[in-house]
Amino acid sequence: MADEMDPKPRLARRYKVLLGVSLALNLAVAGLVAGTAFRHGGDGMRGVRSAGFGAYGLPYMIALPKAERRDVIRAVRADREGGVPDRAARRALYSEVLTALRSMPFDAEKLSVAMSGQADAAIRVQKSAQSAWLEVISQMSDAERSAYANEVEEVLRRGPPHKKPAKK
């Protein structure tokens, strides 16, 4: 019974949810960042599967060394002047969509406006991530940048890593 009253498991769950939301947002940001770069892609795109929202930016983020990847993520999280929404703002945007989905009678215009708010936030995140990513790339030496390009190409060739199924 004392275990049921212990707040630590709930705290851990909150962090897991926060990390999950943060990861999803970061992957979405990375996808948007890379979308512009991949828009004019050619034959080198064969290894990338046509997938969801984060498919475009994922190779760029995967190819970055871990420390630089963290730098990009931290910069995006810290960019409040660029209009990057914080957790409360993201929750409010989702709440608007949920309210619109549940409205009776259904108001498609209200849902469209709510979704446009999320799209605008995603664009602001994309711009912030692109700026942070470009800063990291700009600090690389010619050799580091060349090695990074090779790594991006390798990620594109083999595709993103796949999660192993959870053991039951």
Rosetta constraint file for C-alpha pairs under 8 A:
AtomPair CA 1 CA 5 HARMONIC 6.73 0.50
AtomPair CA 2 CA 6 HARMONIC 6.40 0.50
AtomPair CA 7 CA 11 HARMONIC 6.16 0.50
AtomPair CA 8 CA 12 HARMONIC 6.07 0.50
AtomPair CA 9 CA 13 HARMONIC 6.19 0.50
AtomPair CA 10 CA 14 HARMONIC 6.22 0.50
AtomPair CA 11 CA 15 HARMONIC 6.31 0.50
AtomPair CA 12 CA 16 HARMONIC 6.19 0.50
AtomPair CA 13 CA 17 HARMONIC 6.16 0.50
AtomPair CA 14 CA 18 HARMONIC 6.00 0.50
AtomPair CA 15 CA 19 HARMONIC 5.87 0.50
AtomPair CA 16 CA 20 HARMONIC 5.95 0.50
AtomPair CA 17 CA 21 HARMONIC 6.09 0.50
AtomPair CA 18 CA 22 HARMONIC 5.94 0.50
AtomPair CA 19 CA 23 HARMONIC 5.90 0.50
AtomPair CA 20 CA 24 HARMONIC 6.11 0.50
AtomPair CA 21 CA 25 HARMONIC 6.10 0.50
AtomPair CA 22 CA 26 HARMONIC 6.03 0.50
AtomPair CA 23 CA 27 HARMONIC 6.05 0.50
AtomPair CA 24 CA 28 HARMONIC 6.09 0.50
AtomPair CA 25 CA 29 HARMONIC 6.07 0.50
AtomPair CA 26 CA 30 HARMONIC 6.09 0.50
AtomPair CA 26 CA 73 HARMONIC 6.75 0.50
AtomPair CA 27 CA 31 HARMONIC 6.02 0.50
AtomPair CA 27 CA 53 HARMONIC 7.99 0.50
AtomPair CA 27 CA 54 HARMONIC 5.14 0.50
AtomPair CA 27 CA 57 HARMONIC 7.13 0.50
AtomPair CA 27 CA 58 HARMONIC 6.60 0.50
AtomPair CA 28 CA 32 HARMONIC 6.21 0.50
AtomPair CA 28 CA 53 HARMONIC 5.98 0.50
AtomPair CA 28 CA 54 HARMONIC 4.86 0.50
AtomPair CA 28 CA 57 HARMONIC 7.75 0.50
AtomPair CA 28 CA 122 HARMONIC 7.66 0.50
AtomPair CA 29 CA 33 HARMONIC 6.11 0.50
AtomPair CA 29 CA 54 HARMONIC 7.48 0.50
AtomPair CA 29 CA 57 HARMONIC 7.43 0.50
AtomPair CA 29 CA 122 HARMONIC 6.92 0.50
AtomPair CA 29 CA 125 HARMONIC 5.79 0.50
AtomPair CA 29 CA 126 HARMONIC 4.92 0.50
AtomPair CA 29 CA 129 HARMONIC 6.24 0.50
AtomPair CA 30 CA 34 HARMONIC 6.17 0.50
AtomPair CA 30 CA 54 HARMONIC 6.44 0.50
AtomPair CA 30 CA 56 HARMONIC 7.29 0.50
AtomPair CA 30 CA 57 HARMONIC 4.09 0.50
AtomPair CA 30 CA 58 HARMONIC 6.00 0.50
AtomPair CA 30 CA 60 HARMONIC 7.50 0.50
AtomPair CA 30 CA 61 HARMONIC 6.70 0.50
AtomPair CA 30 CA 126 HARMONIC 7.08 0.50
AtomPair CA 30 CA 129 HARMONIC 6.81 0.50
AtomPair CA 30 CA 130 HARMONIC 7.97 0.50
AtomPair CA 31 CA 35 HARMONIC 5.97 0.50
AtomPair CA 31 CA 53 HARMONIC 6.13 0.50
AtomPair CA 31 CA 54 HARMONIC 4.06 0.50
AtomPair CA 31 CA 55 HARMONIC 5.74 0.50
AtomPair CA 31 CA 56 HARMONIC 4.49 0.50
AtomPair CA 31 CA 57 HARMONIC 3.49 0.50
AtomPair CA 31 CA 58 HARMONIC 6.04 0.50
AtomPair CA 32 CA 36 HARMONIC 7.14 0.50
AtomPair CA 32 CA 53 HARMONIC 7.83 0.50
AtomPair CA 32 CA 54 HARMONIC 7.27 0.50
AtomPair CA 32 CA 56 HARMONIC 6.95 0.50
AtomPair CA 32 CA 57 HARMONIC 6.30 0.50
AtomPair CA 32 CA 122 HARMONIC 7.82 0.50
AtomPair CA 32 CA 123 HARMONIC 7.49 0.50
AtomPair CA 32 CA 126 HARMONIC 5.31 0.50
AtomPair CA 33 CA 37 HARMONIC 7.38 0.50
AtomPair CA 33 CA 56 HARMONIC 7.77 0.50
AtomPair CA 33 CA 57 HARMONIC 5.88 0.50
AtomPair CA 33 CA 126 HARMONIC 5.24 0.50
AtomPair CA 33 CA 127 HARMONIC 7.10 0.50
AtomPair CA 33 CA 129 HARMONIC 6.42 0.50
AtomPair CA 33 CA 130 HARMONIC 5.19 0.50
AtomPair CA 34 CA 38 HARMONIC 5.95 0.50
AtomPair CA 34 CA 56 HARMONIC 5.11 0.50
AtomPair CA 34 CA 57 HARMONIC 4.19 0.50
AtomPair CA 34 CA 58 HARMONIC 7.79 0.50
AtomPair CA 34 CA 60 HARMONIC 7.03 0.50
AtomPair CA 35 CA 39 HARMONIC 5.89 0.50
AtomPair CA 35 CA 56 HARMONIC 5.30 0.50
AtomPair CA 35 CA 57 HARMONIC 6.58 0.50
AtomPair CA 36 CA 40 HARMONIC 7.88 0.50
AtomPair CA 37 CA 41 HARMONIC 7.36 0.50
AtomPair CA 38 CA 56 HARMONIC 6.91 0.50
AtomPair CA 41 CA 45 HARMONIC 6.48 0.50
AtomPair CA 44 CA 153 HARMONIC 7.27 0.50
AtomPair CA 44 CA 156 HARMONIC 7.15 0.50
AtomPair CA 44 CA 157 HARMONIC 7.50 0.50
AtomPair CA 45 CA 156 HARMONIC 6.31 0.50
AtomPair CA 45 CA 157 HARMONIC 7.61 0.50
AtomPair CA 46 CA 156 HARMONIC 7.22 0.50
AtomPair CA 46 CA 157 HARMONIC 6.79 0.50
AtomPair CA 47 CA 155 HARMONIC 7.73 0.50
AtomPair CA 47 CA 156 HARMONIC 4.74 0.50
AtomPair CA 47 CA 157 HARMONIC 4.16 0.50
AtomPair CA 47 CA 158 HARMONIC 5.60 0.50
AtomPair CA 47 CA 159 HARMONIC 5.22 0.50
AtomPair CA 48 CA 55 HARMONIC 7.52 0.50
AtomPair CA 48 CA 156 HARMONIC 5.39 0.50
AtomPair CA 48 CA 157 HARMONIC 7.09 0.50
AtomPair CA 48 CA 158 HARMONIC 7.76 0.50
AtomPair CA 48 CA 159 HARMONIC 5.26 0.50
AtomPair CA 48 CA 160 HARMONIC 7.58 0.50
AtomPair CA 49 CA 55 HARMONIC 7.53 0.50
AtomPair CA 49 CA 159 HARMONIC 6.93 0.50
AtomPair CA 50 CA 55 HARMONIC 7.23 0.50
AtomPair CA 51 CA 55 HARMONIC 5.60 0.50
AtomPair CA 54 CA 58 HARMONIC 5.88 0.50
AtomPair CA 55 CA 59 HARMONIC 7.60 0.50
AtomPair CA 57 CA 61 HARMONIC 6.43 0.50
AtomPair CA 58 CA 62 HARMONIC 5.93 0.50
AtomPair CA 58 CA 160 HARMONIC 7.30 0.50
AtomPair CA 59 CA 63 HARMONIC 5.95 0.50
AtomPair CA 59 CA 152 HARMONIC 5.92 0.50
AtomPair CA 59 CA 155 HARMONIC 5.70 0.50
AtomPair CA 59 CA 156 HARMONIC 6.33 0.50
AtomPair CA 59 CA 159 HARMONIC 7.81 0.50
AtomPair CA 59 CA 160 HARMONIC 6.78 0.50
AtomPair CA 60 CA 64 HARMONIC 6.41 0.50
AtomPair CA 60 CA 152 HARMONIC 5.98 0.50
AtomPair CA 61 CA 69 HARMONIC 6.22 0.50
AtomPair CA 62 CA 69 HARMONIC 7.97 0.50
AtomPair CA 62 CA 152 HARMONIC 7.79 0.50
AtomPair CA 62 CA 155 HARMONIC 7.39 0.50
AtomPair CA 62 CA 160 HARMONIC 7.76 0.50
AtomPair CA 63 CA 148 HARMONIC 6.55 0.50
AtomPair CA 63 CA 151 HARMONIC 5.35 0.50
AtomPair CA 63 CA 152 HARMONIC 5.15 0.50
AtomPair CA 63 CA 155 HARMONIC 6.72 0.50
AtomPair CA 64 CA 68 HARMONIC 6.13 0.50
AtomPair CA 64 CA 69 HARMONIC 5.63 0.50
AtomPair CA 64 CA 148 HARMONIC 6.83 0.50
AtomPair CA 65 CA 69 HARMONIC 6.15 0.50
AtomPair CA 66 CA 70 HARMONIC 6.27 0.50
AtomPair CA 67 CA 71 HARMONIC 6.32 0.50
AtomPair CA 68 CA 72 HARMONIC 6.37 0.50
AtomPair CA 68 CA 136 HARMONIC 6.63 0.50
AtomPair CA 69 CA 73 HARMONIC 6.37 0.50
AtomPair CA 70 CA 74 HARMONIC 6.00 0.50
AtomPair CA 71 CA 75 HARMONIC 6.06 0.50
AtomPair CA 71 CA 132 HARMONIC 7.77 0.50
AtomPair CA 71 CA 136 HARMONIC 7.76 0.50
AtomPair CA 72 CA 76 HARMONIC 6.29 0.50
AtomPair CA 72 CA 129 HARMONIC 6.54 0.50
AtomPair CA 72 CA 132 HARMONIC 5.22 0.50
AtomPair CA 72 CA 133 HARMONIC 5.70 0.50
AtomPair CA 72 CA 136 HARMONIC 7.38 0.50
AtomPair CA 73 CA 77 HARMONIC 6.26 0.50
AtomPair CA 73 CA 129 HARMONIC 7.53 0.50
AtomPair CA 74 CA 78 HARMONIC 6.11 0.50
AtomPair CA 75 CA 79 HARMONIC 6.16 0.50
AtomPair CA 75 CA 128 HARMONIC 7.78 0.50
AtomPair CA 75 CA 129 HARMONIC 7.54 0.50
AtomPair CA 75 CA 132 HARMONIC 6.09 0.50
AtomPair CA 76 CA 84 HARMONIC 7.18 0.50
AtomPair CA 76 CA 125 HARMONIC 6.93 0.50
AtomPair CA 76 CA 128 HARMONIC 5.65 0.50
AtomPair CA 76 CA 129 HARMONIC 5.57 0.50
AtomPair CA 76 CA 132 HARMONIC 6.98 0.50
AtomPair CA 77 CA 84 HARMONIC 7.28 0.50
AtomPair CA 77 CA 86 HARMONIC 7.68 0.50
AtomPair CA 79 CA 83 HARMONIC 7.01 0.50
AtomPair CA 79 CA 84 HARMONIC 5.87 0.50
AtomPair CA 79 CA 128 HARMONIC 6.88 0.50
AtomPair CA 80 CA 84 HARMONIC 5.28 0.50
AtomPair CA 80 CA 85 HARMONIC 7.05 0.50
AtomPair CA 80 CA 86 HARMONIC 7.74 0.50
AtomPair CA 82 CA 124 HARMONIC 6.61 0.50
AtomPair CA 82 CA 125 HARMONIC 7.96 0.50
AtomPair CA 82 CA 128 HARMONIC 6.53 0.50
AtomPair CA 83 CA 121 HARMONIC 7.45 0.50
AtomPair CA 83 CA 124 HARMONIC 5.96 0.50
AtomPair CA 83 CA 125 HARMONIC 7.57 0.50
AtomPair CA 84 CA 121 HARMONIC 6.69 0.50
AtomPair CA 84 CA 124 HARMONIC 5.77 0.50
AtomPair CA 84 CA 125 HARMONIC 5.26 0.50
AtomPair CA 84 CA 128 HARMONIC 7.35 0.50
AtomPair CA 85 CA 89 HARMONIC 5.33 0.50
AtomPair CA 85 CA 90 HARMONIC 5.98 0.50
AtomPair CA 85 CA 121 HARMONIC 6.61 0.50
AtomPair CA 85 CA 125 HARMONIC 7.77 0.50
AtomPair CA 86 CA 90 HARMONIC 6.23 0.50
AtomPair CA 87 CA 91 HARMONIC 6.17 0.50
AtomPair CA 88 CA 92 HARMONIC 6.16 0.50
AtomPair CA 89 CA 93 HARMONIC 6.28 0.50
AtomPair CA 90 CA 94 HARMONIC 6.38 0.50
AtomPair CA 91 CA 95 HARMONIC 6.04 0.50
AtomPair CA 92 CA 96 HARMONIC 6.23 0.50
AtomPair CA 93 CA 97 HARMONIC 6.56 0.50
AtomPair CA 93 CA 114 HARMONIC 6.86 0.50
AtomPair CA 93 CA 117 HARMONIC 6.84 0.50
AtomPair CA 93 CA 118 HARMONIC 6.13 0.50
AtomPair CA 94 CA 98 HARMONIC 6.17 0.50
AtomPair CA 94 CA 118 HARMONIC 7.86 0.50
AtomPair CA 95 CA 99 HARMONIC 6.03 0.50
AtomPair CA 96 CA 100 HARMONIC 6.18 0.50
AtomPair CA 96 CA 111 HARMONIC 7.95 0.50
AtomPair CA 96 CA 114 HARMONIC 5.74 0.50
AtomPair CA 97 CA 101 HARMONIC 6.11 0.50
AtomPair CA 97 CA 111 HARMONIC 5.98 0.50
AtomPair CA 97 CA 114 HARMONIC 5.36 0.50
AtomPair CA 97 CA 115 HARMONIC 6.56 0.50
AtomPair CA 98 CA 102 HARMONIC 6.21 0.50
AtomPair CA 99 CA 103 HARMONIC 6.08 0.50
AtomPair CA 100 CA 106 HARMONIC 7.26 0.50
AtomPair CA 100 CA 107 HARMONIC 6.85 0.50
AtomPair CA 100 CA 108 HARMONIC 7.85 0.50
AtomPair CA 100 CA 110 HARMONIC 5.94 0.50
AtomPair CA 100 CA 111 HARMONIC 5.01 0.50
AtomPair CA 100 CA 114 HARMONIC 7.53 0.50
AtomPair CA 101 CA 106 HARMONIC 7.04 0.50
AtomPair CA 101 CA 111 HARMONIC 6.69 0.50
AtomPair CA 102 CA 106 HARMONIC 7.26 0.50
AtomPair CA 103 CA 107 HARMONIC 6.82 0.50
AtomPair CA 107 CA 111 HARMONIC 6.57 0.50
AtomPair CA 108 CA 112 HARMONIC 6.07 0.50
AtomPair CA 109 CA 113 HARMONIC 6.15 0.50
AtomPair CA 110 CA 114 HARMONIC 6.28 0.50
AtomPair CA 111 CA 115 HARMONIC 6.10 0.50
AtomPair CA 112 CA 116 HARMONIC 6.03 0.50
AtomPair CA 113 CA 117 HARMONIC 6.31 0.50
AtomPair CA 114 CA 118 HARMONIC 6.62 0.50
AtomPair CA 115 CA 119 HARMONIC 6.21 0.50
AtomPair CA 116 CA 120 HARMONIC 6.06 0.50
AtomPair CA 117 CA 121 HARMONIC 6.27 0.50
AtomPair CA 118 CA 122 HARMONIC 6.14 0.50
AtomPair CA 119 CA 123 HARMONIC 6.24 0.50
AtomPair CA 120 CA 124 HARMONIC 6.36 0.50
AtomPair CA 121 CA 125 HARMONIC 6.24 0.50
AtomPair CA 122 CA 126 HARMONIC 6.02 0.50
AtomPair CA 123 CA 127 HARMONIC 6.16 0.50
AtomPair CA 124 CA 128 HARMONIC 6.27 0.50
AtomPair CA 125 CA 129 HARMONIC 6.05 0.50
AtomPair CA 126 CA 130 HARMONIC 5.96 0.50
AtomPair CA 127 CA 131 HARMONIC 6.15 0.50
AtomPair CA 128 CA 132 HARMONIC 6.22 0.50
AtomPair CA 129 CA 133 HARMONIC 5.89 0.50
AtomPair CA 130 CA 134 HARMONIC 5.97 0.50
AtomPair CA 131 CA 135 HARMONIC 6.20 0.50
AtomPair CA 132 CA 136 HARMONIC 6.39 0.50
AtomPair CA 133 CA 137 HARMONIC 6.22 0.50
AtomPair CA 134 CA 138 HARMONIC 5.88 0.50
AtomPair CA 135 CA 139 HARMONIC 6.38 0.50
AtomPair CA 136 CA 140 HARMONIC 6.82 0.50
AtomPair CA 137 CA 145 HARMONIC 6.84 0.50
AtomPair CA 140 CA 144 HARMONIC 5.50 0.50
AtomPair CA 140 CA 145 HARMONIC 5.63 0.50
AtomPair CA 141 CA 145 HARMONIC 6.04 0.50
AtomPair CA 142 CA 146 HARMONIC 6.08 0.50
AtomPair CA 143 CA 147 HARMONIC 6.13 0.50
AtomPair CA 144 CA 148 HARMONIC 6.02 0.50
AtomPair CA 145 CA 149 HARMONIC 6.12 0.50
AtomPair CA 146 CA 150 HARMONIC 6.28 0.50
AtomPair CA 147 CA 151 HARMONIC 6.22 0.50
AtomPair CA 148 CA 152 HARMONIC 6.16 0.50
AtomPair CA 149 CA 153 HARMONIC 6.15 0.50
AtomPair CA 150 CA 154 HARMONIC 6.16 0.50
AtomPair CA 151 CA 155 HARMONIC 6.15 0.50
AtomPair CA 152 CA 156 HARMONIC 6.17 0.50
AtomPair CA 153 CA 157 HARMONIC 6.13 0.50
AtomPair CA 154 CA 158 HARMONIC 6.23 0.50
AtomPair CA 155 CA 159 HARMONIC 5.42 0.50
AtomPair CA 155 CA 160 HARMONIC 6.34 0.50
AtomPair CA 156 CA 160 HARMONIC 7.51 0.50
